[in-house]
Amino acid sequence: MTTHVPATREALSALPLEVAPRLLDALLETELGGERVVLRLSEVEAYHGRGTGDVPDPGSHARMGPTPRNATMWGEPGHLYVYLSHGIHSCVNVVCGPAGTAGGVLLRGAEVVEGADAARRRRSERGVVRHDRDLARGPGRLGDASGLRHPVHDGVDAVTGEIRAGARAR
């Protein structure tokens, strides 16, 4: 049996390639609108931004430096960078590395371990759900199942659960 421990800022302050394997099998818990969903992370992907290695990662939103869109990635580790992909999917990253270095780990897939009814309802709002195993398979589905949405949840502190100043719940 795996023992899960709460995330700490210190554990997330390493570079993405070091943090990513530690997030496998971790639990992501959200409680939104009175509905709780717990996801066990089964697939993650590390992205390094400018200044975290010899060559910036071409897949990183931070490869060219800070912008209004990627500002969360340049901040304190342990916050969630939630962005919109293809104009419809909210994708979730855990910011890691020292503040100012812009690293992140994309949460690519998960298994729903609690709150399947809520996850199913959230997913069915965006498309057909054929099997529960597919509820959080893929980054867009994970965003849907967790209930995390861009721009409302961009910057959420994954360590404390606090929503950044200025964000509005929807």
C-alpha positions as CSV (number, residue, x, y, z in Angstrom):
1,M,0.0,0.0,0.0
2,T,1.3,3.4,-1.0
3,T,1.4,6.1,1.8
4,H,0.6,9.5,0.4
5,V,2.0,12.6,2.0
6,P,0.8,16.2,1.4
7,A,2.8,18.1,-1.2
8,T,5.4,20.6,0.2
9,R,6.9,23.6,-1.4
10,E,10.4,22.1,-0.7
11,A,9.5,18.9,-2.5
12,L,8.4,20.8,-5.6
13,S,11.3,23.2,-5.7
14,A,13.5,20.9,-7.8
15,L,13.5,21.0,-11.6
16,P,10.7,19.3,-13.5
17,L,12.7,16.2,-14.5
18,E,13.3,15.5,-10.8
19,V,9.8,16.3,-9.7
20,A,7.8,14.4,-12.4
21,P,8.6,10.9,-11.1
22,R,7.6,11.9,-7.6
23,L,4.2,12.9,-8.8
24,L,3.4,9.5,-10.2
25,D,0.8,7.8,-8.0
26,A,0.3,11.1,-6.1
27,L,-3.3,12.2,-5.3
28,L,-4.9,15.3,-6.6
29,E,-7.9,16.3,-4.6
30,T,-10.4,19.0,-5.7
31,E,-13.5,20.2,-3.9
32,L,-15.6,22.5,-6.1
33,G,-19.2,23.3,-5.8
34,G,-19.5,20.9,-2.9
35,E,-18.3,18.0,-4.9
36,R,-15.0,16.2,-4.0
37,V,-12.9,14.3,-6.6
38,V,-9.7,12.5,-5.9
39,L,-7.4,11.5,-8.8
40,R,-4.4,9.2,-8.6
41,L,-1.9,10.5,-11.1
42,S,-0.8,7.8,-13.6
43,E,0.9,9.9,-16.3
44,V,2.9,13.1,-16.1
45,E,5.3,15.0,-18.4
46,A,8.1,17.4,-17.4
47,Y,8.6,20.8,-19.1
48,H,11.6,23.1,-18.6
49,G,11.3,26.8,-19.3
50,R,14.0,29.2,-20.4
51,G,17.0,29.3,-18.1
52,T,16.6,25.7,-16.7
53,G,19.1,24.0,-19.0
54,D,21.3,24.3,-22.0
55,V,18.4,24.3,-24.5
56,P,14.9,25.5,-23.7
57,D,12.3,22.8,-24.1
58,P,10.4,23.5,-27.3
59,G,7.2,22.2,-25.8
60,S,7.3,24.5,-22.8
61,H,5.0,27.5,-22.7
62,A,7.9,29.3,-20.9
63,R,10.6,28.5,-23.5
64,M,10.6,32.2,-24.8
65,G,10.4,33.8,-21.4
66,P,7.6,35.3,-19.3
67,T,4.3,36.3,-20.9
68,P,0.9,37.1,-19.4
69,R,-0.3,33.6,-20.3
70,N,2.6,31.7,-18.6
71,A,3.1,34.1,-15.6
72,T,2.2,31.4,-13.1
73,M,5.0,29.2,-14.3
74,W,7.6,31.8,-13.3
75,G,6.3,32.0,-9.7
76,E,6.6,30.0,-6.6
77,P,6.7,26.2,-6.9
78,G,3.5,24.3,-5.9
79,H,1.0,26.5,-7.7
80,L,-1.1,25.1,-10.6
81,Y,-0.6,26.5,-14.1
82,V,-3.9,25.9,-15.8
83,Y,-4.1,26.9,-19.4
84,L,-6.5,26.5,-22.3
85,S,-5.5,24.1,-25.0
86,H,-7.1,24.3,-28.5
87,G,-9.5,26.8,-27.1
88,I,-11.5,24.2,-25.2
89,H,-9.5,22.0,-22.9
90,S,-8.2,23.2,-19.5
91,C,-4.8,21.4,-18.9
92,V,-3.2,21.4,-15.4
93,N,0.5,21.7,-14.6
94,V,2.2,21.7,-11.2
95,V,4.8,24.5,-11.2
96,C,8.2,23.3,-9.9
97,G,11.7,24.6,-9.7
98,P,12.9,27.7,-7.9
99,A,10.8,30.8,-8.4
100,G,11.9,32.6,-11.5
101,T,12.9,29.5,-13.4
102,A,9.6,28.5,-15.0
103,G,9.3,24.7,-14.8
104,G,6.2,22.6,-14.8
105,V,4.9,19.1,-14.8
106,L,1.8,18.5,-17.0
107,L,-0.7,16.1,-15.4
108,R,-1.4,13.9,-18.4
109,G,-3.6,11.2,-16.9
110,A,-5.2,9.8,-13.8
111,E,-7.5,7.3,-12.3
112,V,-10.5,8.5,-10.3
113,V,-10.3,7.0,-6.8
114,E,-13.1,9.0,-5.2
115,G,-15.9,11.1,-6.5
116,A,-16.6,9.2,-9.7
117,D,-20.2,10.5,-10.0
118,A,-18.9,14.1,-9.9
119,A,-16.1,13.4,-12.3
120,R,-18.5,11.6,-14.7
121,R,-20.9,14.6,-14.5
122,R,-18.1,17.1,-15.2
123,R,-16.9,15.0,-18.1
124,S,-20.3,14.4,-19.6
125,E,-20.7,18.2,-19.9
126,R,-17.9,18.1,-22.5
127,G,-18.5,14.9,-24.3
128,V,-19.6,11.3,-24.1
129,V,-18.1,9.1,-21.4
130,R,-18.0,5.5,-22.5
131,H,-16.0,4.0,-19.6
132,D,-15.0,5.2,-16.2
133,R,-11.4,4.3,-16.9
134,D,-11.5,7.1,-19.5
135,L,-12.7,9.8,-17.1
136,A,-9.3,11.4,-16.6
137,R,-7.3,9.7,-19.4
138,G,-5.5,12.6,-21.2
139,P,-4.7,16.1,-20.0
140,G,-8.0,17.7,-21.2
141,R,-10.1,14.9,-19.6
142,L,-8.1,15.2,-16.4
143,G,-8.9,19.0,-16.3
144,D,-12.6,18.2,-16.9
145,A,-12.8,15.4,-14.3
146,S,-10.9,17.5,-11.6
147,G,-13.1,20.5,-12.3
148,L,-10.0,22.8,-12.7
149,R,-10.7,25.4,-15.3
150,H,-8.7,28.1,-17.0
151,P,-8.6,31.0,-16.1
152,V,-10.4,30.6,-12.7
153,H,-7.9,28.0,-11.3
154,D,-4.7,29.2,-12.8
155,G,-2.4,30.0,-9.9
156,V,-4.2,27.9,-7.3
157,D,-1.8,27.0,-4.6
158,A,-1.6,23.1,-4.7
159,V,0.1,23.1,-1.3
160,T,-2.5,25.2,0.6
161,G,-5.5,25.0,-1.8
162,E,-5.9,28.8,-1.8
163,I,-7.0,30.5,-5.0
164,R,-4.9,33.4,-6.1
165,A,-6.0,36.9,-5.5
166,G,-8.3,38.3,-8.1
167,A,-9.6,34.8,-9.3
168,R,-13.3,34.3,-9.3
169,A,-15.1,31.0,-8.7
170,R,-17.6,30.1,-11.4
